[in-house]
C-alpha cells in the first residue's frame, strides 16, 4: 500500500509521472507539427487561381486541428505542473 512508503518516494514517483506526461505531450505536439509541415510544400505550390473545390480542406482541417489540440493539451499540462511546483515550494 502506498501509504506505507516514505513521502519522498511518493514525490519522486509523482515527479516521474509528471515528466513522462510532459515528454508524451511534447511528442504529440512535435508529431502533429510534422504533419502540418509535411503539408506545407503542397499548400505553397497551389496556384493562386486554384478553385476551392480542388483543395483538400478536410485534410488541412484535420492536421491543423490535431496540432491545435496537442498544443493546448501541452499548454494545460505545463500550467498544471507550474502550479504543482509552486505548491511544493510553498510547502
PyMOL Python script that loads the backbone (N, CA, C, O; Angstrom):
from pymol import cmd

cmd.read_pdbstr("""\
ATOM      1  N   UNK A   1       0.843  -1.172   0.000  1.00  0.00           N
ATOM      2  CA  UNK A   1       0.000   0.000   0.000  1.00  0.00           C
ATOM      3  C   UNK A   1       0.890   1.237   0.000  1.00  0.00           C
ATOM      4  O   UNK A   1       1.856   1.289   0.761  1.00  0.00           O
ATOM      5  N   UNK A   2       0.592   2.237  -0.831  1.00  0.00           N
ATOM      6  CA  UNK A   2       1.441   3.411  -0.980  1.00  0.00           C
ATOM      7  C   UNK A   2       1.564   4.217   0.297  1.00  0.00           C
ATOM      8  O   UNK A   2       2.551   4.931   0.478  1.00  0.00           O
ATOM      9  N   UNK A   3       0.597   4.122   1.180  1.00  0.00           N
ATOM     10  CA  UNK A   3       0.622   4.900   2.417  1.00  0.00           C
ATOM     11  C   UNK A   3       1.782   4.495   3.318  1.00  0.00           C
ATOM     12  O   UNK A   3       2.204   5.277   4.170  1.00  0.00           O
ATOM     13  N   UNK A   4       2.299   3.292   3.142  1.00  0.00           N
ATOM     14  CA  UNK A   4       3.411   2.828   3.950  1.00  0.00           C
ATOM     15  C   UNK A   4       4.756   3.291   3.413  1.00  0.00           C
ATOM     16  O   UNK A   4       5.775   3.121   4.083  1.00  0.00           O
ATOM     17  N   UNK A   5       4.783   3.869   2.226  1.00  0.00           N
ATOM     18  CA  UNK A   5       6.033   4.328   1.637  1.00  0.00           C
ATOM     19  C   UNK A   5       6.389   5.702   2.197  1.00  0.00           C
ATOM     20  O   UNK A   5       5.505   6.495   2.523  1.00  0.00           O
ATOM     21  N   UNK A   6       7.677   5.976   2.306  1.00  0.00           N
ATOM     22  CA  UNK A   6       8.078   7.321   2.732  1.00  0.00           C
ATOM     23  C   UNK A   6       7.576   8.360   1.737  1.00  0.00           C
ATOM     24  O   UNK A   6       7.477   8.079   0.543  1.00  0.00           O
ATOM     25  N   UNK A   7       7.264   9.544   2.215  1.00  0.00           N
ATOM     26  CA  UNK A   7       6.720  10.606   1.373  1.00  0.00           C
ATOM     27  C   UNK A   7       7.668  10.938   0.232  1.00  0.00           C
ATOM     28  O   UNK A   7       7.216  11.193  -0.884  1.00  0.00           O
ATOM     29  N   UNK A   8       8.963  10.940   0.484  1.00  0.00           N
ATOM     30  CA  UNK A   8       9.932  11.282  -0.554  1.00  0.00           C
ATOM     31  C   UNK A   8       9.815  10.331  -1.746  1.00  0.00           C
ATOM     32  O   UNK A   8       9.906  10.780  -2.889  1.00  0.00           O
ATOM     33  N   UNK A   9       9.620   9.050  -1.516  1.00  0.00           N
ATOM     34  CA  UNK A   9       9.488   8.091  -2.626  1.00  0.00           C
ATOM     35  C   UNK A   9       8.222   8.357  -3.428  1.00  0.00           C
ATOM     36  O   UNK A   9       8.234   8.236  -4.653  1.00  0.00           O
ATOM     37  N   UNK A  10       7.153   8.711  -2.773  1.00  0.00           N
ATOM     38  CA  UNK A  10       5.913   9.025  -3.467  1.00  0.00           C
ATOM     39  C   UNK A  10       6.111  10.272  -4.329  1.00  0.00           C
ATOM     40  O   UNK A  10       5.653  10.314  -5.471  1.00  0.00           O
ATOM     41  N   UNK A  11       6.788  11.284  -3.794  1.00  0.00           N
ATOM     42  CA  UNK A  11       7.026  12.514  -4.545  1.00  0.00           C
ATOM     43  C   UNK A  11       7.875  12.234  -5.775  1.00  0.00           C
ATOM     44  O   UNK A  11       7.604  12.777  -6.846  1.00  0.00           O
ATOM     45  N   UNK A  12       8.888  11.405  -5.643  1.00  0.00           N
ATOM     46  CA  UNK A  12       9.725  11.062  -6.794  1.00  0.00           C
ATOM     47  C   UNK A  12       8.879  10.370  -7.850  1.00  0.00           C
ATOM     48  O   UNK A  12       9.015  10.655  -9.040  1.00  0.00           O
ATOM     49  N   UNK A  13       8.019   9.476  -7.431  1.00  0.00           N
ATOM     50  CA  UNK A  13       7.135   8.779  -8.363  1.00  0.00           C
ATOM     51  C   UNK A  13       6.209   9.771  -9.054  1.00  0.00           C
ATOM     52  O   UNK A  13       5.993   9.676 -10.262  1.00  0.00           O
ATOM     53  N   UNK A  14       5.658  10.724  -8.300  1.00  0.00           N
ATOM     54  CA  UNK A  14       4.786  11.747  -8.885  1.00  0.00           C
ATOM     55  C   UNK A  14       5.555  12.592  -9.886  1.00  0.00           C
ATOM     56  O   UNK A  14       5.044  12.907 -10.961  1.00  0.00           O
ATOM     57  N   UNK A  15       6.792  12.964  -9.533  1.00  0.00           N
ATOM     58  CA  UNK A  15       7.617  13.748 -10.451  1.00  0.00           C
ATOM     59  C   UNK A  15       7.922  12.960 -11.714  1.00  0.00           C
ATOM     60  O   UNK A  15       7.900  13.513 -12.813  1.00  0.00           O
ATOM     61  N   UNK A  16       8.203  11.685 -11.565  1.00  0.00           N
ATOM     62  CA  UNK A  16       8.493  10.848 -12.732  1.00  0.00           C
ATOM     63  C   UNK A  16       7.283  10.761 -13.656  1.00  0.00           C
ATOM     64  O   UNK A  16       7.421  10.817 -14.878  1.00  0.00           O
ATOM     65  N   UNK A  17       6.114  10.625 -13.072  1.00  0.00           N
ATOM     66  CA  UNK A  17       4.888  10.583 -13.876  1.00  0.00           C
ATOM     67  C   UNK A  17       4.665  11.906 -14.592  1.00  0.00           C
ATOM     68  O   UNK A  17       4.238  11.932 -15.746  1.00  0.00           O
ATOM     69  N   UNK A  18       4.957  13.004 -13.902  1.00  0.00           N
ATOM     70  CA  UNK A  18       4.784  14.325 -14.499  1.00  0.00           C
ATOM     71  C   UNK A  18       5.744  14.517 -15.661  1.00  0.00           C
ATOM     72  O   UNK A  18       5.369  15.054 -16.703  1.00  0.00           O
ATOM     73  N   UNK A  19       6.973  14.080 -15.482  1.00  0.00           N
ATOM     74  CA  UNK A  19       7.965  14.203 -16.560  1.00  0.00           C
ATOM     75  C   UNK A  19       7.562  13.332 -17.739  1.00  0.00           C
ATOM     76  O   UNK A  19       7.685  13.754 -18.888  1.00  0.00           O
ATOM     77  N   UNK A  20       7.087  12.135 -17.474  1.00  0.00           N
ATOM     78  CA  UNK A  20       6.634  11.252 -18.548  1.00  0.00           C
ATOM     79  C   UNK A  20       5.456  11.878 -19.300  1.00  0.00           C
ATOM     80  O   UNK A  20       5.396  11.820 -20.528  1.00  0.00           O
ATOM     81  N   UNK A  21       4.533  12.468 -18.564  1.00  0.00           N
ATOM     82  CA  UNK A  21       3.391  13.138 -19.206  1.00  0.00           C
ATOM     83  C   UNK A  21       3.868  14.302 -20.066  1.00  0.00           C
ATOM     84  O   UNK A  21       3.369  14.506 -21.173  1.00  0.00           O
ATOM     85  N   UNK A  22       4.831  15.062 -19.559  1.00  0.00           N
ATOM     86  CA  UNK A  22       5.379  16.180 -20.326  1.00  0.00           C
ATOM     87  C   UNK A  22       6.041  15.686 -21.611  1.00  0.00           C
ATOM     88  O   UNK A  22       5.835  16.258 -22.681  1.00  0.00           O
ATOM     89  N   UNK A  23       6.826  14.633 -21.500  1.00  0.00           N
ATOM     90  CA  UNK A  23       7.514  14.089 -22.678  1.00  0.00           C
ATOM     91  C   UNK A  23       6.508  13.590 -23.711  1.00  0.00           C
ATOM     92  O   UNK A  23       6.685  13.819 -24.908  1.00  0.00           O
ATOM     93  N   UNK A  24       5.467  12.920 -23.266  1.00  0.00           N
ATOM     94  CA  UNK A  24       4.452  12.405 -24.195  1.00  0.00           C
ATOM     95  C   UNK A  24       3.657  13.528 -24.848  1.00  0.00           C
ATOM     96  O   UNK A  24       3.385  13.482 -26.047  1.00  0.00           O
ATOM     97  N   UNK A  25       3.287  14.528 -24.070  1.00  0.00           N
ATOM     98  CA  UNK A  25       2.553  15.660 -24.634  1.00  0.00           C
ATOM     99  C   UNK A  25       3.430  16.417 -25.629  1.00  0.00           C
ATOM    100  O   UNK A  25       2.952  16.856 -26.675  1.00  0.00           O
ATOM    101  N   UNK A  26       4.697  16.566 -25.306  1.00  0.00           N
ATOM    102  CA  UNK A  26       5.624  17.264 -26.205  1.00  0.00           C
ATOM    103  C   UNK A  26       5.758  16.488 -27.509  1.00  0.00           C
ATOM    104  O   UNK A  26       5.756  17.075 -28.591  1.00  0.00           O
ATOM    105  N   UNK A  27       5.873  15.167 -27.402  1.00  0.00           N
ATOM    106  CA  UNK A  27       5.979  14.330 -28.602  1.00  0.00           C
ATOM    107  C   UNK A  27       4.734  14.468 -29.473  1.00  0.00           C
ATOM    108  O   UNK A  27       4.829  14.445 -30.700  1.00  0.00           O
ATOM    109  N   UNK A  28       3.571  14.612 -28.848  1.00  0.00           N
ATOM    110  CA  UNK A  28       2.337  14.813 -29.601  1.00  0.00           C
ATOM    111  C   UNK A  28       2.351  16.107 -30.384  1.00  0.00           C
ATOM    112  O   UNK A  28       1.891  16.154 -31.525  1.00  0.00           O
ATOM    113  N   UNK A  29       2.880  17.163 -29.773  1.00  0.00           N
ATOM    114  CA  UNK A  29       2.971  18.446 -30.470  1.00  0.00           C
ATOM    115  C   UNK A  29       3.941  18.337 -31.640  1.00  0.00           C
ATOM    116  O   UNK A  29       3.662  18.833 -32.731  1.00  0.00           O
ATOM    117  N   UNK A  30       5.070  17.695 -31.414  1.00  0.00           N
ATOM    118  CA  UNK A  30       6.066  17.547 -32.481  1.00  0.00           C
ATOM    119  C   UNK A  30       5.484  16.731 -33.640  1.00  0.00           C
ATOM    120  O   UNK A  30       5.653  17.093 -34.804  1.00  0.00           O
ATOM    121  N   UNK A  31       4.802  15.638 -33.319  1.00  0.00           N
ATOM    122  CA  UNK A  31       4.235  14.782 -34.374  1.00  0.00           C
ATOM    123  C   UNK A  31       3.188  15.529 -35.188  1.00  0.00           C
ATOM    124  O   UNK A  31       3.175  15.436 -36.415  1.00  0.00           O
ATOM    125  N   UNK A  32       2.312  16.269 -34.516  1.00  0.00           N
ATOM    126  CA  UNK A  32       1.278  16.988 -35.258  1.00  0.00           C
ATOM    127  C   UNK A  32       1.868  18.165 -36.020  1.00  0.00           C
ATOM    128  O   UNK A  32       1.372  18.518 -37.090  1.00  0.00           O
ATOM    129  N   UNK A  33       2.915  18.775 -35.486  1.00  0.00           N
ATOM    130  CA  UNK A  33       3.600  19.849 -36.213  1.00  0.00           C
ATOM    131  C   UNK A  33       4.272  19.303 -37.464  1.00  0.00           C
ATOM    132  O   UNK A  33       4.291  19.957 -38.507  1.00  0.00           O
ATOM    133  N   UNK A  34       4.823  18.101 -37.353  1.00  0.00           N
ATOM    134  CA  UNK A  34       5.435  17.458 -38.521  1.00  0.00           C
ATOM    135  C   UNK A  34       4.404  17.236 -39.622  1.00  0.00           C
ATOM    136  O   UNK A  34       4.697  17.410 -40.805  1.00  0.00           O
ATOM    137  N   UNK A  35       3.193  16.850 -39.221  1.00  0.00           N
ATOM    138  CA  UNK A  35       2.133  16.621 -40.211  1.00  0.00           C
ATOM    139  C   UNK A  35       1.782  17.924 -40.933  1.00  0.00           C
ATOM    140  O   UNK A  35       1.615  17.942 -42.152  1.00  0.00           O
ATOM    141  N   UNK A  36       1.673  19.010 -40.168  1.00  0.00           N
ATOM    142  CA  UNK A  36       1.391  20.316 -40.785  1.00  0.00           C
ATOM    143  C   UNK A  36       2.553  20.709 -41.697  1.00  0.00           C
ATOM    144  O   UNK A  36       2.341  21.188 -42.811  1.00  0.00           O
ATOM    145  N   UNK A  37       3.770  20.504 -41.220  1.00  0.00           N
ATOM    146  CA  UNK A  37       4.959  20.843 -42.016  1.00  0.00           C
ATOM    147  C   UNK A  37       5.000  20.022 -43.308  1.00  0.00           C
ATOM    148  O   UNK A  37       5.392  20.533 -44.357  1.00  0.00           O
ATOM    149  N   UNK A  38       4.599  18.761 -43.233  1.00  0.00           N
ATOM    150  CA  UNK A  38       4.587  17.912 -44.421  1.00  0.00           C
ATOM    151  C   UNK A  38       3.606  18.421 -45.486  1.00  0.00           C
ATOM    152  O   UNK A  38       3.811  18.204 -46.680  1.00  0.00           O
ATOM    153  N   UNK A  39       2.563  19.085 -45.051  1.00  0.00           N
ATOM    154  CA  UNK A  39       1.583  19.633 -45.996  1.00  0.00           C
ATOM    155  C   UNK A  39       2.034  20.962 -46.604  1.00  0.00           C
ATOM    156  O   UNK A  39       1.521  21.377 -47.643  1.00  0.00           O
ATOM    157  N   UNK A  40       2.970  21.613 -45.972  1.00  0.00           N
ATOM    158  CA  UNK A  40       3.379  22.958 -46.395  1.00  0.00           C
ATOM    159  C   UNK A  40       3.791  23.047 -47.865  1.00  0.00           C
ATOM    160  O   UNK A  40       3.324  23.953 -48.554  1.00  0.00           O
ATOM    161  N   UNK A  41       4.641  22.156 -48.383  1.00  0.00           N
ATOM    162  CA  UNK A  41       5.038  22.295 -49.790  1.00  0.00           C
ATOM    163  C   UNK A  41       3.854  22.229 -50.759  1.00  0.00           C
ATOM    164  O   UNK A  41       3.797  22.988 -51.726  1.00  0.00           O
ATOM    165  N   UNK A  42       2.914  21.324 -50.497  1.00  0.00           N
ATOM    166  CA  UNK A  42       1.778  21.216 -51.409  1.00  0.00           C
ATOM    167  C   UNK A  42       0.871  22.439 -51.307  1.00  0.00           C
ATOM    168  O   UNK A  42       0.294  22.864 -52.308  1.00  0.00           O
ATOM    169  N   UNK A  43       0.740  23.005 -50.117  1.00  0.00           N
ATOM    170  CA  UNK A  43      -0.071  24.220 -49.969  1.00  0.00           C
ATOM    171  C   UNK A  43       0.633  25.390 -50.659  1.00  0.00           C
ATOM    172  O   UNK A  43      -0.001  26.159 -51.381  1.00  0.00           O
ATOM    173  N   UNK A  44       1.922  25.523 -50.440  1.00  0.00           N
ATOM    174  CA  UNK A  44       2.663  26.623 -51.056  1.00  0.00           C
ATOM    175  C   UNK A  44       2.707  26.505 -52.581  1.00  0.00           C
ATOM    176  O   UNK A  44       2.825  27.512 -53.279  1.00  0.00           O
ATOM    177  N   UNK A  45       2.612  25.293 -53.091  1.00  0.00           N
ATOM    178  CA  UNK A  45       2.664  25.071 -54.536  1.00  0.00           C
ATOM    179  C   UNK A  45       1.334  25.345 -55.230  1.00  0.00           C
ATOM    180  O   UNK A  45       1.264  25.349 -56.459  1.00  0.00           O
ATOM    181  N   UNK A  46       0.289  25.570 -54.456  1.00  0.00           N
ATOM    182  CA  UNK A  46      -1.018  25.843 -55.063  1.00  0.00           C
ATOM    183  C   UNK A  46      -0.960  27.126 -55.882  1.00  0.00           C
ATOM    184  O   UNK A  46      -0.376  28.128 -55.469  1.00  0.00           O
ATOM    185  N   UNK A  47      -1.568  27.066 -57.027  1.00  0.00           N
ATOM    186  CA  UNK A  47      -1.709  28.257 -57.856  1.00  0.00           C
ATOM    187  C   UNK A  47      -2.720  29.183 -57.196  1.00  0.00           C
ATOM    188  O   UNK A  47      -3.676  28.718 -56.574  1.00  0.00           O
ATOM    189  N   UNK A  48      -2.519  30.463 -57.325  1.00  0.00           N
ATOM    190  CA  UNK A  48      -3.438  31.425 -56.721  1.00  0.00           C
ATOM    191  C   UNK A  48      -4.858  31.307 -57.276  1.00  0.00           C
ATOM    192  O   UNK A  48      -5.816  31.719 -56.622  1.00  0.00           O
ATOM    193  N   UNK A  49      -4.993  30.758 -58.455  1.00  0.00           N
ATOM    194  CA  UNK A  49      -6.328  30.621 -59.041  1.00  0.00           C
ATOM    195  C   UNK A  49      -6.895  29.209 -58.892  1.00  0.00           C
ATOM    196  O   UNK A  49      -7.824  28.834 -59.608  1.00  0.00           O
ATOM    197  N   UNK A  50      -6.338  28.427 -57.967  1.00  0.00           N
ATOM    198  CA  UNK A  50      -6.862  27.081 -57.707  1.00  0.00           C
ATOM    199  C   UNK A  50      -8.283  27.197 -57.159  1.00  0.00           C
ATOM    200  O   UNK A  50      -8.517  27.929 -56.197  1.00  0.00           O
ATOM    201  N   UNK A  51      -9.225  26.485 -57.761  1.00  0.00           N
ATOM    202  CA  UNK A  51     -10.607  26.527 -57.249  1.00  0.00           C
ATOM    203  C   UNK A  51     -10.689  25.885 -55.862  1.00  0.00           C
ATOM    204  O   UNK A  51      -9.987  24.914 -55.578  1.00  0.00           O
ATOM    205  N   UNK A  52     -11.531  26.420 -55.026  1.00  0.00           N
ATOM    206  CA  UNK A  52     -11.712  25.867 -53.682  1.00  0.00           C
ATOM    207  C   UNK A  52     -12.119  24.401 -53.717  1.00  0.00           C
ATOM    208  O   UNK A  52     -11.794  23.640 -52.806  1.00  0.00           O
ATOM    209  N   UNK A  53     -12.818  24.011 -54.753  1.00  0.00           N
ATOM    210  CA  UNK A  53     -13.258  22.620 -54.858  1.00  0.00           C
ATOM    211  C   UNK A  53     -12.083  21.663 -55.040  1.00  0.00           C
ATOM    212  O   UNK A  53     -12.229  20.464 -54.800  1.00  0.00           O
ATOM    213  N   UNK A  54     -10.924  22.164 -55.460  1.00  0.00           N
ATOM    214  CA  UNK A  54      -9.741  21.325 -55.648  1.00  0.00           C
ATOM    215  C   UNK A  54      -8.857  21.233 -54.398  1.00  0.00           C
ATOM    216  O   UNK A  54      -7.885  20.479 -54.374  1.00  0.00           O
ATOM    217  N   UNK A  55      -9.196  21.989 -53.383  1.00  0.00           N
ATOM    218  CA  UNK A  55      -8.396  21.982 -52.160  1.00  0.00           C
ATOM    219  C   UNK A  55      -8.823  20.844 -51.238  1.00  0.00           C
ATOM    220  O   UNK A  55     -10.009  20.531 -51.135  1.00  0.00           O
ATOM    221  N   UNK A  56      -7.866  20.238 -50.581  1.00  0.00           N
ATOM    222  CA  UNK A  56      -8.149  19.166 -49.625  1.00  0.00           C
ATOM    223  C   UNK A  56      -8.361  19.787 -48.245  1.00  0.00           C
ATOM    224  O   UNK A  56      -7.579  19.566 -47.320  1.00  0.00           O
ATOM    225  N   UNK A  57      -9.423  20.562 -48.130  1.00  0.00           N
ATOM    226  CA  UNK A  57      -9.679  21.307 -46.904  1.00  0.00           C
ATOM    227  C   UNK A  57      -9.900  20.395 -45.704  1.00  0.00           C
ATOM    228  O   UNK A  57      -9.555  20.760 -44.580  1.00  0.00           O
ATOM    229  N   UNK A  58     -10.465  19.223 -45.927  1.00  0.00           N
ATOM    230  CA  UNK A  58     -10.675  18.286 -44.822  1.00  0.00           C
ATOM    231  C   UNK A  58      -9.332  17.838 -44.241  1.00  0.00           C
ATOM    232  O   UNK A  58      -9.166  17.760 -43.023  1.00  0.00           O
ATOM    233  N   UNK A  59      -8.396  17.551 -45.113  1.00  0.00           N
ATOM    234  CA  UNK A  59      -7.061  17.133 -44.648  1.00  0.00           C
ATOM    235  C   UNK A  59      -6.367  18.284 -43.926  1.00  0.00           C
ATOM    236  O   UNK A  59      -5.767  18.076 -42.872  1.00  0.00           O
ATOM    237  N   UNK A  60      -6.440  19.477 -44.469  1.00  0.00           N
ATOM    238  CA  UNK A  60      -5.838  20.640 -43.827  1.00  0.00           C
ATOM    239  C   UNK A  60      -6.477  20.874 -42.450  1.00  0.00           C
ATOM    240  O   UNK A  60      -5.796  21.177 -41.470  1.00  0.00           O
ATOM    241  N   UNK A  61      -7.787  20.724 -42.413  1.00  0.00           N
ATOM    242  CA  UNK A  61      -8.511  20.918 -41.156  1.00  0.00           C
ATOM    243  C   UNK A  61      -8.087  19.887 -40.121  1.00  0.00           C
ATOM    244  O   UNK A  61      -7.808  20.241 -38.975  1.00  0.00           O
ATOM    245  N   UNK A  62      -8.035  18.616 -40.509  1.00  0.00           N
ATOM    246  CA  UNK A  62      -7.631  17.548 -39.578  1.00  0.00           C
ATOM    247  C   UNK A  62      -6.237  17.806 -39.028  1.00  0.00           C
ATOM    248  O   UNK A  62      -6.008  17.687 -37.824  1.00  0.00           O
ATOM    249  N   UNK A  63      -5.309  18.156 -39.904  1.00  0.00           N
ATOM    250  CA  UNK A  63      -3.922  18.356 -39.493  1.00  0.00           C
ATOM    251  C   UNK A  63      -3.794  19.543 -38.540  1.00  0.00           C
ATOM    252  O   UNK A  63      -3.112  19.453 -37.519  1.00  0.00           O
ATOM    253  N   UNK A  64      -4.443  20.643 -38.872  1.00  0.00           N
ATOM    254  CA  UNK A  64      -4.315  21.831 -38.027  1.00  0.00           C
ATOM    255  C   UNK A  64      -5.096  21.694 -36.724  1.00  0.00           C
ATOM    256  O   UNK A  64      -4.673  22.209 -35.690  1.00  0.00           O
ATOM    257  N   UNK A  65      -6.232  21.003 -36.770  1.00  0.00           N
ATOM    258  CA  UNK A  65      -6.994  20.771 -35.546  1.00  0.00           C
ATOM    259  C   UNK A  65      -6.211  19.870 -34.596  1.00  0.00           C
ATOM    260  O   UNK A  65      -6.151  20.131 -33.394  1.00  0.00           O
ATOM    261  N   UNK A  66      -5.618  18.818 -35.130  1.00  0.00           N
ATOM    262  CA  UNK A  66      -4.811  17.919 -34.287  1.00  0.00           C
ATOM    263  C   UNK A  66      -3.663  18.682 -33.640  1.00  0.00           C
ATOM    264  O   UNK A  66      -3.363  18.487 -32.462  1.00  0.00           O
ATOM    265  N   UNK A  67      -3.023  19.551 -34.418  1.00  0.00           N
ATOM    266  CA  UNK A  67      -1.923  20.341 -33.862  1.00  0.00           C
ATOM    267  C   UNK A  67      -2.433  21.286 -32.773  1.00  0.00           C
ATOM    268  O   UNK A  67      -1.819  21.402 -31.712  1.00  0.00           O
ATOM    269  N   UNK A  68      -3.536  21.949 -33.030  1.00  0.00           N
ATOM    270  CA  UNK A  68      -4.087  22.889 -32.048  1.00  0.00           C
ATOM    271  C   UNK A  68      -4.449  22.180 -30.743  1.00  0.00           C
ATOM    272  O   UNK A  68      -4.171  22.689 -29.658  1.00  0.00           O
ATOM    273  N   UNK A  69      -5.059  21.025 -30.849  1.00  0.00           N
ATOM    274  CA  UNK A  69      -5.437  20.265 -29.652  1.00  0.00           C
ATOM    275  C   UNK A  69      -4.189  19.835 -28.895  1.00  0.00           C
ATOM    276  O   UNK A  69      -4.133  19.948 -27.670  1.00  0.00           O
ATOM    277  N   UNK A  70      -3.191  19.343 -29.616  1.00  0.00           N
ATOM    278  CA  UNK A  70      -1.952  18.906 -28.971  1.00  0.00           C
ATOM    279  C   UNK A  70      -1.259  20.062 -28.264  1.00  0.00           C
ATOM    280  O   UNK A  70      -0.771  19.904 -27.145  1.00  0.00           O
ATOM    281  N   UNK A  71      -1.213  21.214 -28.904  1.00  0.00           N
ATOM    282  CA  UNK A  71      -0.575  22.390 -28.298  1.00  0.00           C
ATOM    283  C   UNK A  71      -1.334  22.825 -27.047  1.00  0.00           C
ATOM    284  O   UNK A  71      -0.720  23.133 -26.026  1.00  0.00           O
ATOM    285  N   UNK A  72      -2.643  22.851 -27.118  1.00  0.00           N
ATOM    286  CA  UNK A  72      -3.426  23.275 -25.952  1.00  0.00           C
ATOM    287  C   UNK A  72      -3.302  22.265 -24.804  1.00  0.00           C
ATOM    288  O   UNK A  72      -3.273  22.655 -23.637  1.00  0.00           O
ATOM    289  N   UNK A  73      -3.229  20.987 -25.128  1.00  0.00           N
ATOM    290  CA  UNK A  73      -3.042  19.978 -24.087  1.00  0.00           C
ATOM    291  C   UNK A  73      -1.682  20.156 -23.420  1.00  0.00           C
ATOM    292  O   UNK A  73      -1.575  20.068 -22.197  1.00  0.00           O
ATOM    293  N   UNK A  74      -0.654  20.405 -24.206  1.00  0.00           N
ATOM    294  CA  UNK A  74       0.677  20.634 -23.647  1.00  0.00           C
ATOM    295  C   UNK A  74       0.682  21.894 -22.788  1.00  0.00           C
ATOM    296  O   UNK A  74       1.246  21.904 -21.695  1.00  0.00           O
ATOM    297  N   UNK A  75       0.064  22.934 -23.277  1.00  0.00           N
ATOM    298  CA  UNK A  75      -0.005  24.182 -22.508  1.00  0.00           C
ATOM    299  C   UNK A  75      -0.704  23.960 -21.167  1.00  0.00           C
ATOM    300  O   UNK A  75      -0.237  24.434 -20.132  1.00  0.00           O
ATOM    301  N   UNK A  76      -1.812  23.246 -21.192  1.00  0.00           N
ATOM    302  CA  UNK A  76      -2.541  22.957 -19.953  1.00  0.00           C
ATOM    303  C   UNK A  76      -1.713  22.135 -18.987  1.00  0.00           C
ATOM    304  O   UNK A  76      -1.723  22.390 -17.783  1.00  0.00           O
ATOM    305  N   UNK A  77      -0.999  21.155 -19.504  1.00  0.00           N
ATOM    306  CA  UNK A  77      -0.141  20.328 -18.654  1.00  0.00           C
ATOM    307  C   UNK A  77       0.952  21.172 -18.021  1.00  0.00           C
ATOM    308  O   UNK A  77       1.214  21.052 -16.825  1.00  0.00           O
ATOM    309  N   UNK A  78       1.590  22.024 -18.812  1.00  0.00           N
ATOM    310  CA  UNK A  78       2.651  22.872 -18.276  1.00  0.00           C
ATOM    311  C   UNK A  78       2.098  23.787 -17.177  1.00  0.00           C
ATOM    312  O   UNK A  78       2.758  23.994 -16.159  1.00  0.00           O
ATOM    313  N   UNK A  79       0.910  24.326 -17.371  1.00  0.00           N
ATOM    314  CA  UNK A  79       0.294  25.165 -16.343  1.00  0.00           C
ATOM    315  C   UNK A  79       0.052  24.371 -15.066  1.00  0.00           C
ATOM    316  O   UNK A  79       0.306  24.867 -13.968  1.00  0.00           O
ATOM    317  N   UNK A  80      -0.440  23.141 -15.203  1.00  0.00           N
ATOM    318  CA  UNK A  80      -0.658  22.286 -14.032  1.00  0.00           C
ATOM    319  C   UNK A  80       0.655  21.991 -13.316  1.00  0.00           C
ATOM    320  O   UNK A  80       0.722  22.025 -12.087  1.00  0.00           O
ATOM    321  N   UNK A  81       1.683  21.704 -14.080  1.00  0.00           N
ATOM    322  CA  UNK A  81       2.979  21.393 -13.474  1.00  0.00           C
ATOM    323  C   UNK A  81       3.559  22.611 -12.771  1.00  0.00           C
ATOM    324  O   UNK A  81       4.182  22.480 -11.717  1.00  0.00           O
ATOM    325  N   UNK A  82       3.364  23.781 -13.336  1.00  0.00           N
ATOM    326  CA  UNK A  82       3.832  25.004 -12.677  1.00  0.00           C
ATOM    327  C   UNK A  82       3.120  25.209 -11.342  1.00  0.00           C
ATOM    328  O   UNK A  82       3.744  25.590 -10.352  1.00  0.00           O
ATOM    329  N   UNK A  83       1.812  24.956 -11.320  1.00  0.00           N
ATOM    330  CA  UNK A  83       1.056  25.081 -10.071  1.00  0.00           C
ATOM    331  C   UNK A  83       1.541  24.056  -9.043  1.00  0.00           C
ATOM    332  O   UNK A  83       1.684  24.373  -7.862  1.00  0.00           O
ATOM    333  N   UNK A  84       1.791  22.832  -9.498  1.00  0.00           N
ATOM    334  CA  UNK A  84       2.297  21.796  -8.587  1.00  0.00           C
ATOM    335  C   UNK A  84       3.653  22.195  -8.029  1.00  0.00           C
ATOM    336  O   UNK A  84       3.917  22.019  -6.840  1.00  0.00           O
ATOM    337  N   UNK A  85       4.517  22.735  -8.893  1.00  0.00           N
ATOM    338  CA  UNK A  85       5.853  23.158  -8.452  1.00  0.00           C
ATOM    339  C   UNK A  85       5.744  24.279  -7.421  1.00  0.00           C
ATOM    340  O   UNK A  85       6.445  24.273  -6.408  1.00  0.00           O
ATOM    341  N   UNK A  86       4.862  25.239  -7.687  1.00  0.00           N
ATOM    342  CA  UNK A  86       4.674  26.346  -6.744  1.00  0.00           C
ATOM    343  C   UNK A  86       4.104  25.858  -5.410  1.00  0.00           C
ATOM    344  O   UNK A  86       4.513  26.331  -4.349  1.00  0.00           O
ATOM    345  N   UNK A  87       3.168  24.921  -5.462  1.00  0.00           N
ATOM    346  CA  UNK A  87       2.597  24.372  -4.232  1.00  0.00           C
ATOM    347  C   UNK A  87       3.651  23.603  -3.440  1.00  0.00           C
ATOM    348  O   UNK A  87       3.696  23.682  -2.212  1.00  0.00           O
ATOM    349  N   UNK A  88       4.491  22.864  -4.147  1.00  0.00           N
ATOM    350  CA  UNK A  88       5.545  22.106  -3.464  1.00  0.00           C
ATOM    351  C   UNK A  88       6.568  23.044  -2.840  1.00  0.00           C
ATOM    352  O   UNK A  88       7.080  22.772  -1.754  1.00  0.00           O
ATOM    353  N   UNK A  89       6.870  24.147  -3.518  1.00  0.00           N
ATOM    354  CA  UNK A  89       7.839  25.114  -2.990  1.00  0.00           C
ATOM    355  C   UNK A  89       7.280  25.838  -1.769  1.00  0.00           C
ATOM    356  O   UNK A  89       8.021  26.214  -0.861  1.00  0.00           O
ATOM    357  N   UNK A  90       5.964  26.028  -1.764  1.00  0.00           N
ATOM    358  CA  UNK A  90       5.325  26.717  -0.638  1.00  0.00           C
ATOM    359  C   UNK A  90       5.277  25.835   0.593  1.00  0.00           C
ATOM    360  O   UNK A  90       5.114  26.310   1.717  1.00  0.00           O
ATOM    361  N   UNK A  91       5.422  24.541   0.358  1.00  0.00           N
ATOM    362  CA  UNK A  91       5.490  23.623   1.489  1.00  0.00           C
ATOM    363  C   UNK A  91       4.217  22.951   1.744  1.00  0.00           C
ATOM    364  O   UNK A  91       4.119  22.145   2.669  1.00  0.00           O
TER     365      UNK A  91
END
""", "prot")
cmd.dss("prot")
cmd.show_as("cartoon", "prot")
cmd.util.cbc("prot")
cmd.orient("prot")
